Amino acid sequence: MEERDFRDVWRWVLSVGDSILSIYKTDFQIRDKGGNDPVTEADLFASEYLFEKISARFPSHGFLSEEKTDTNRRLDKEWVWILDPIDGTREFVKKNDQFALSLGLVRNGEAIWGVIFNPATGEFFSKNRNTFFAKLQPPFATEENFRTLVVESSSVLHPLEESKPVAAKPILLVSLSEMKEGLFSDAFWHEDFEIRSMGSIAYKLGLLSAGFIDLIVSLKPKNEWDICGGIALLDEENFICFPLKDKGYQFNQAQTLSFGLVAGKKTAVNYLESKIDFHQLSLKVKERW
């Protein structure tokens, strides 16, 4: 993989972002996959578009998408692309802007590159040598936006500087559904953190990678396509991330689920551990949605 390969993927993501946004602004079709799990024409279009582009450009690579039937052909591939065309489809349906496209690239199980893009807000998170953030304006598939990505990708995000102290109350993002279910009702969450709820886990990971928040905690299962792109943006120098009921993140597995998630700036994760033992936290993890 070379830098120009990743730049071409940015172009594809910008293009499909225009299509997602166009559909988002209409009375689009919605289908329930079962268990209150909606899928829209935007999910299906984005999945097929990126599958076709990636398969043509990287024919030896594997591909895993939430919206395509999975096979075991990907399991022996060195390189695998992992896609959630719209993470937070329920939020997309509600039109509350809390969703994102998430695309990750895995090499031998390790997430090495990713892009998170929220077409509703224009927020674009990715990496070149370093993770970067850009705020784009639609239409997205323009040379001006592409040049913005190239320029931003050569800079280092200052919000990631570990020399900056964690705020008195670190900003903690949790799931809207988990908050509604009372999974964060214990007093210490509200006493010791500035707790906010949001839909898409991919979008949360993008915000974390850019330093806009301090910490994410989830107590429900996560599929590889939910988190792969975002995990790839969290470098070991600045961040800590791990599932609460597994040994660590190893992607491109036959079983795509992991259980629970903690991701944050190092100082924020250490602060969390001072408030609750991680073993005790793991006991709160649910094994189903």
N, C-alpha and C positions, 0 to 999 in steps of 0.2 A: 504494500500500500504506500502510495506517495501523496504528497501534499495536494497535487492537482486532482487526485481521486476524491479526496474529501471535499475539495472546492466544488467539484461537480455534484456531489451529494447535496451540498448546500443549495445549489441551483434547483435541484429536484424538489427539495423541501420547500423552498420559496414558491415554486410553481404550484405544488399541491396545496400549499397554504392559501393561495388565492382561491382555489376551488373549494376548500373547506369553508373559507369565510363567505364565499358566494352562497353556498348552500345554507350556512348558518343564518343568513339574512332572509331566508325564505321559509315558507311553511313546508318543511321537508318531511319525507316519509320516515316513519319509525316502525321497527319490528321488534318484538320481544323474543329474545333467544331462550327465555324461560328463567324463572326465578327473579323476575324484575331486573333483567339484564338487557337493556335496549341496545339496538344497533341501528344506525342511520345510513342513508345513502352516502353521507360524507365518509363514514368509517370504511365502507366497502370500496368506494372510489379510491381513497387515499391508499388503502392496503394494496389494491391491484396495481395502481400506478407505480408505487415504489417497488413492488415485487418485479414488475416488468423491467423497470430501469435497472435495478440492481442485478437481476438475473442476466440481462443482456451484457452488462459491463463486467460482472464478476461471475462468470458461469461456473466456476469451481467452488463458489461459496455456498454455504447453507443459508436457509431463511426460515424464520419463525415469526408468525404474525398472529395476533389474537383473532383476526378475521379470516384466516385461511386454515383449512384442514391440515393438521400436523401429521408428519410422517417421521419415521426413524432415520430417514436418509441424512438428516442434518447431523446426527449424533457423532459420526466419525469425521466430520469436517474440521479442518484447522480454523477456518474463518467462518463465522456465522453472524448474520444480521438479525436483530431481534426488534420487532416493531409493534407498537401499539398506535394505530393510526389516529385514534382519539382516546386518550386516557381521560376519563371523566365524562363518558357519554351522557350520563344522567344530568350532569351540569350543562353539557352542550344542549340537551333537550330543554332544560329550564332557561337557557340563554342567560346564564349568570357569569359568563366569561372565565369560569374556573376549570378549564380543560387545556390539554396540550397534546400535540403529536410528540411521541417519544420513539427515537430510533437509536439503537446501540449496536456497536460492532464488537464481537467477542473473538478473541484468539486463544484457542486451547483452554476455553473456560473462563478466561479473564476478560472483563469488560474494559476495553482499551480506548474507546472513542464513542462519543455520543452527541446527539443534538436533541434539544427540547425546544419546541416552538409553539407558542400560543398565538394563533392568527387573530383572535379577538382583541388582544392587547398589543400585538406586534412584538412581544418579548421573545428574543431568540438567544438561547444559551447553547454553546458548543465549545469545542476546543481545537487548538492547533498544537503548538507546543504547550500552551497553557489554556486553562478554561477562560472563556470570555463571555461577555454579555453585550447585546445590541438591542436598541429599541428602533423598530422599523415601522414605516408607514405603508399602507396598501396603496396601489397594487404592489405586491412583494417581489414578483419576478422581474425586477428592473436592474439595469447595470448600476444604478446609484445604490440600491440596497446591497447588491453583491459587493461593490467596492467598500461599503461600510463594514461588511463582515470581514473582508480582507484586512482592512485597517485595524479593526477592533481585535482581530485574532492575533495581532502582533504585540498587543499590550498586555500588561499584567493587572489583574483586578486588585485595586488597593483595599477594598473591603475585606479581603482575605488575610490581611496582615495580623498575625497572631499577637503582635505587641499590643494591639488594642484590647483593653480589658472587656470582659463580658459585662453587659449592663447589669444593674442590680437585679432586674428580672429579665433573664434571657427570653427572647421571642421564640415561643414554641408553637409550631403548626401541627395540628392534629386533623383527623378526618371528620368531615361534617357528620357522617353517619355514626362514627364512633362516639362523638360528642353527644349526639342525640340519644344514643343508647346508654349513656351514663358511664362509659368506660373511663372517663376522666373526671369523675365526680369527687374523688378523694380531695380533701381540703388542700393538701400540699401543692397540687397542680396549680391551683389558683392563687395560693399564697406566695409561691416561690417562682412562678413563671408568668410571663405575659402570654397567656394562652389564646390562640386564635384557631378557628376551624376553617377548613377549605376542602374543596372536592378532590381534585386530581393529585395523586401522589407524585406523578411525573412533574407536574407544575411546581409542587412544593420542592422537589429535589433541584429543579432549575433555580428557583429563588435562593435556595441554600447555597448552591454552587457560586452564585454571584455575591454572596455575603449579605443579602437583604434580610435574612432571618438567621437565627442561631441554631435551631434544633428542630428535628422532626421525630415524633414517636408514633408508631402505629401498632395496634394490638390485634390486627386481623391479617389473614393470609395475603400474600402478594405474589402475583405471577411474574415470571421473568420479564414479560413485555411491559409490565407496569413500571419497573424500576431499573432495567438494564441501562438505558440511555442516561438516566440521571446519576446512577452509581458511577458510571464511567467519568463523569465530570468532577468527582470528589477525589482530589489527589490526597495521598497519604500524608503529605507534609502539613496540610491544613485541616483535614477532616478525619473523623472516625465514623465508620458505618458497619453495621452488622445486623443479621437477623437475631431474634431473641430465642428461637428454639432450634437453631441450626448452628453448625460449626463456623460457617462463613459463606460468602457468596462465590459459588462456582456455577457459571452459567452454561447454557446448552445442555441441560439435563433432560432425561426422559420424563421425570417428574418436575414440572416447571414451577411448582409452588414452594415458597418459603413462608415462615411463620413469624410474624412480628418484625418490627424494624426500628432501629435507632440510628439516626444519622445526624451529625452536627459538627460544628466547629469543635476542635479538641477541647478547648476550655469549657464549652457548654456541655459536652458529654461528661467531662469530669465533674462538673457542677451537678448534673443530673444524678451521677452515681453517689454524690455526697448526700443526696436527698432520699434515694431509694436504692436498695440493693438490687442489682440486675437479676439475680436469681428470683427474688420476690416479684420483680416486674415480669419476668418470663412466665410466672404462674398465672398471670392475668391474660395471657395471650389466648385468643380464640383460634380454633382450627377450622372454622368455617365462617362464611360471611353472615 
